[in-house]
Amino acid sequence: MAIAAASSSSLFFTSSRSPASSSSLLFSSSSIHPPSVGISAGRKSNLRVFSSMSTQAPAKASAASFLDHKESRILHFFKYHGLGNDFILVDNRDSEEPKITPEQAVKLCDRNFGIGADGVIFALPGINGTDYTMRIFNSDGSEPEMCGNGVRCFARFIAELENFHGNKSFNVHTGAGLIVPEIQEDGKVRVDMGQPILKASDVPTKLTANKDEAAVKAKLDVDGLIWNVTCVSMGNPHCVTFGTESCNDLQVDELNLAEIGPKFEHHAVFPARTNTEFVQVFSPTHLKMRVWERGAGATLACGTGACAVVVAAVLEGRADRRCTVDLPGGPLDIEWRESDNHIYMTGPAELVFYGSVPL
């Protein structure tokens, strides 16, 4: 089955209002080395196309414009999600530079006029002895150092490209350093996320360190309201809060993230901006969080954020070193291992669909 922007087909998807750089989407079951799972492979995916959605190309379209369209540059992509945190995956192993620009990534991530995603992830050749390199462009065009849900999607993508089966681990170079994902027998991905960075100036934050060079339960004034925050870097900056001075029992579902999230992200004490996690504690082994991601806004999940949440909860004496963290998209298992100081994240990653798009 194919969904193609072609006037001779009765089944296709196109948008006449799309930006010039992404004027149509072509979802094809014959795209680059498609995995056996096919166009509707995600466990929760149910892509259906009806002939009633058909439209007709303009009657006066010239042969030249049609040929120009056919000869335009095509980007092949795979769409994955990790607990609803969704990404466009691009096989970039033949080049050390991403195949698209940050500006093009913004258009492809647009949920009305593009493919729709929280970011674009590139699988590039490994460097410094690693097997692969992962780079990411956020939906606003910025480039984060790392993404926990993204690296799980990256691992599943690599497994499909390389036709890996069973347990398999490999080394991935990221902006946050070496990351080691392992695909497990049940299909979930366990990732050694490395050691958390706690030194306040390295997170980075301008908040005054108050516990062994870390900012733990530090006071942060946001529009006159004082929040207690703990700052952690997982290679990317996180500000974790369990509540305010006047309310230490946060009810995360009651928060207006769209209003308060940007105020944390762009606060003057975070020179590189920050991801922000708002956390509710159910028990020492069960936490619930909502996240405002730097460069992406409110998302359904954030893997590095879940790791930072467990670190902050341990530092504040609220939780054990192994927790289930509930996110809007589902749970992650997070362990901050005392023996090696590394954080291990385990969770799913699913293929949604794959296809091609003209640039």
N, C-alpha and C positions, 0 to 999 in steps of 0.2 A: 504494500500500500504506500502511496506517496501523496503528499499534499503539496501541490506545486502552483506557483503563480504563473499560469499559462492559459491563454485564452481558449485553447483547444480542449481543456479539461473541465469536467463538470464538478470536480472535487479539488478545491484549492482554497488557500487562505491568503488574503492580501489586505492591505490597508491603504486606501488612497490618501490618508492623512499622515502617513508615516514620513519621518524625516528622509531627506534624499539619501542619506547614507544607509538607511535600513528600510527601504520602501517596501520590501516584501520579505516574507520568511518562507523558506523551503524546507519542509520536514521530510526527509527521505529515508526509507529503509535501506537504501544502498549507499549511505554515506561511509566515510572512511572507516574501514575495518570494523563494521558494526558488531557488537557483541551479540551472542545468541539470544539474549533476552528480548531484543527487538524494540519497536518504537514505543510501546506502552509497558516498559519493563518494570517500572517502580512498583513496589508492592502496594502502594497507596494510589498509584496513578491509574486513571481511567480516561484516556484520550479517545474521544469519539468524533467522527466527522460525518456530517450529514449533507446530502446533495442539496438540501434547501438553503445551505449557506453559500452556494455558488454565486459568483458574480461574473460579469462579462467584461473583458478588456474593451477599452474604447474602440469603437468601430473604425476610426480613422488612424489607428496606430500604424505607423509606417514600418516597412520591412527593416529599414536602417535602425530604428529605435528598438525593434525587437532583437536584432542581432547585437546591438550595443548591450542590451540587457543580458543576453545569453553569454556575452564575452566579458561581462563585468567580473570583478574579483569575487570569489566565493570563499567564505569561511565555514569550515566544517566544525561542528561543535557537539558536545554531549551535555545534557542538562542533568545535574545531580542535586540532591538535597540531603542534608544531615539534620534531622528533626525539624524540617521546614526551613532551615537556613539554606537557601538555594544558590547554586552557582552554575555558571557556564564554563565548561571545561574544554580546553583547547590543546590538542596534541602539537606541541611546539618543540619536539625533540630534535628536529632538524635545524634549529637555529637558536642562538644564544640570546636573541632579542625577541620580545613578544610580537606576535603577528599583527596585532592591532594597537592603536594608540589609546591612551586614557580617555580621550574625547570619544572615540568610537565605542569604548567600553561603556561609557555613560549611556549612549544611545541604545546599545544592545541590552542593557539592564533595565531600560524603561519598560514598565509593566503594561503600558498602553500601546506604545508604538515600537517596541522591540521584542526581544525574546522574553525578557523579564527575569531578574535575578538580583541577589544582594551583592554579587561581584563576579568577576571573570578570573579564572585560575588557569595559569599556563604551566604545562609540564615541559620543562626545558632540560637540556643535558646537564648532568651532574658536574660539579666543580670541586676542587680540593679533595678528591678521592671519594666523593659521594656518588650515589647511583643516579640521582635526579636532582633538579632544582625546581622549586615551586615559587612562582611569583603571583601576586594578586593585584588586580585593580578593583577598588570598591565601586559601588554604584555612583559615587560622586566623582570618580576619577582619581581619587587619592590612592596611594599604595601603602598598605599596612605591612608590618614586619611578618606577621603570622596570622593564622586563623585556625582554631581548633576543629571546628566542623568542616572547614575547607580542607584540612589535611586528611581527614577521614575520607572525604569525597575524592580527593587526589589519589589516595591509596587504592580505592576501589577502581578508579579510572585506570591507573597504571596496571592493575591486575587484569583488567579487560584488554588493554592494549598489548600486554606481554603474554596473555593467555596463561596467567598463573593459576594454580589450583591448590587447595588446601592451605595450611598455615604457611605464610610467607611474610618476611619482613625485609625492609630495605632502608637505606640511609637517604635522607632528603635534606638538601641545603635550602635554608630559608633565611629571610632577613633577621630572624631571631636566633639563627645558629642551626646546629644539627638537630633534626627531628627524626625519630625512628618509629614509623607505623608498622603494625603487625596485623595482618588479616587473619582472623580466627576461623575455626571450622564452621561456626554458626553464621558466618558472614559479617559479624560485627568487626569493628576495627579498634584495636588497642594501640594507643600511642604513648610512647615515652616522650613527655613534653619537656623534659629537662628540669633544671632547678629554678625555682622562682627567684626573682630579683627583688630584694626588700629594701635596699639602701635608697632612701628617699630621692636623693639627687640623681640616681640612675633609673628611676621609674619612667620618666622623671616627674617630680613635683617640687614646688617651692614650699610646700608645707614643712614646718619644722619637725625634724626627726625627734621622736620621744621614747623610742625603745630600740636600743642597739642599732642606731642609724636609720631605723624604719619609722614610718608614720603610721602608728596604730591607734585607732580610736581618736584620731586628731579632729580638731574642730574646724569645720568649713562653713563659712557664711555664704549662703545662697539666697539672695534677695531678702536678707534680714532673718532668715530661718537658719539656725545652727544645726548642722548635720554632723554626726560622728562617722568618720570615714577611715578606712584602712587602705593604703596604697600598695599595690603589688604589680610587678611587671612579669608577664609571661613571654617576654620578648616584645610585647606591646603593652602599653600602659592601661591599668585598671584602677578605678576608684570604687571600693566596695563599701556599701552602707547598710546597716541593720536598723537605722532609725535616726531620729533627731534627739536633741537634748531633752525635749519634753515628751517624746514618744519613742520608747525603745522596743516597741513591739509592732514592727512595720507590717501592714496589710498590703501586700504588693499589688493585689488586683484592684485596689482602690486608687492607685496612682495614675495621674495623667502624664504618661511618659512624654508625649509630644510637647507638652509645655515645660516640664522640668528637665528632661534629658539634655536638650541643647545648652541649658544653663550650666550644667556640670561639664559637658564636653568642651565648651569654650571658656571655662573659668580661667582667670588669670594665673592661678596657681599650677596650671597644667600647660607648660610651654609647648608640648607636642600634642595638645588636646588629650582627651582620655575616653576610654570606654567606661561606662558606669553600670554597676550591678546593684539592684535594690533587692534585699534578701529578707525572707521570712523563715524563722527556725521552727520546725515542727518537733524535732528531737535531735540528739547529738549525732544521729546518722542520717537525718532526713531534712534537706533544705529545699526551699523554693525561691526562684529568682526570676526577675525580669531585667532585661538589659536594654540600654541605649548604646548602640555601637558607634564608635567614632567613624564617620564617613558613610554610615549606612542607616543610622537611625534605629528605630525599634525593629528588632528582628525576633524570630521565633526561637532562636537558640544561638548561643555563643560558647564554643568549647573552651577557649582560653579564659573566658569570663567565668565559667563554671569551675575551672581550676583555681582561679584567683579567689573565688568565693570560699572554697574549702580552706585555702591558705589563711585568708582573713578570719574565717570562723575559728580556726585552730588558734591563731594568734590572740584572738579576743576571748578565748576560753569558752566558746559556744558550741563546738562540735569536735567529734573524733577525727582521726586522720583519714578515715574512709567513709564516704557519704554517697548517698543517692541525691542528686541535685535535679529537681523538677524544673524544667523550662517550659514555656508555652507550647513548644513542639514535641515535648516528651522528656524522658529522664536520661541522665548520663551517670555513669559510675566513675567517681573520682577518688583516687588514693594519693595522698602525700606520704610517701614511704619514708620512714625515719632512717632506715639503714643507709640509703644513698641520697636522701634529700630530693629525689626526683618525684615528679608528679605523673601519674598514669591515668589516662582518660580512656574509657571504653564506651562505645556507642555505635549506632548504625550509620550507614550511608547508602542511599538508594539512587539508582538510575531512574530518571523520569521519562526522558525521550532524547532523541538525537536527530540531527538534521544539518541543514546548510542555510546560510544567509548571505546574500550579496552585500558587499561593503561599498 
